[in-house]
Amino acid sequence: MLIRHAPALHGGRLCGRTDVPADLSDVALAPLRALLAGVAHRVASPALRCVQTAGALWTGQDIPIDDRLWEQDFGAQDGLPFDRVPDLGPLSSEALAAHRPPGGESFADMAARVRPALEALASKARAEGPVAVVAHAGTVRAALALALGTVPPALAFEVAPLSLTRLRVYEGGLSVMSTNWRAA
């Protein structure tokens, strides 16, 4: 199970590696908490917004951190106001996945970077039961890419704040059970 962090207090700026807090002031976590109550294995990205979200979901519990789960590095564009991020125009999913901002990483780079962490978590789930991961939209899309066996189509998935994406782990890989589920 992958949960995107709560809304980020990014101030209208692109934040991949920029560490900003989560806005947990007006969120109803009870339905998500209930759904995740039986999950014994939990892990979060080290980003403050993920750590805060995990802390709100599992109050008073230690949540292991995995540095490999960081969001995509947008390089020189990280921290720019959204209206100053260059418009790439219409791109194919392949070209978009391969686009690398100056000093940063492409989505394909990011998917390759987080793949070992996702594979390790899938192995843990296969051996020990469900695992919940609190991370970023990019990390969730990278997990979807792993399930799909190809990177570019994963960029077509919407991943809302506090949404849940469920993958089934089986001996031969992963299958997608649901994406972008949000409590009503």
Summary of the structure (lengths in Angstrom):
residues: 184
radius of gyration: 15.8
end to end distance: 18.3
largest distance: 46.0
contacts: 572
relative contact order: 0.21
helix: 39%
strand: 18%
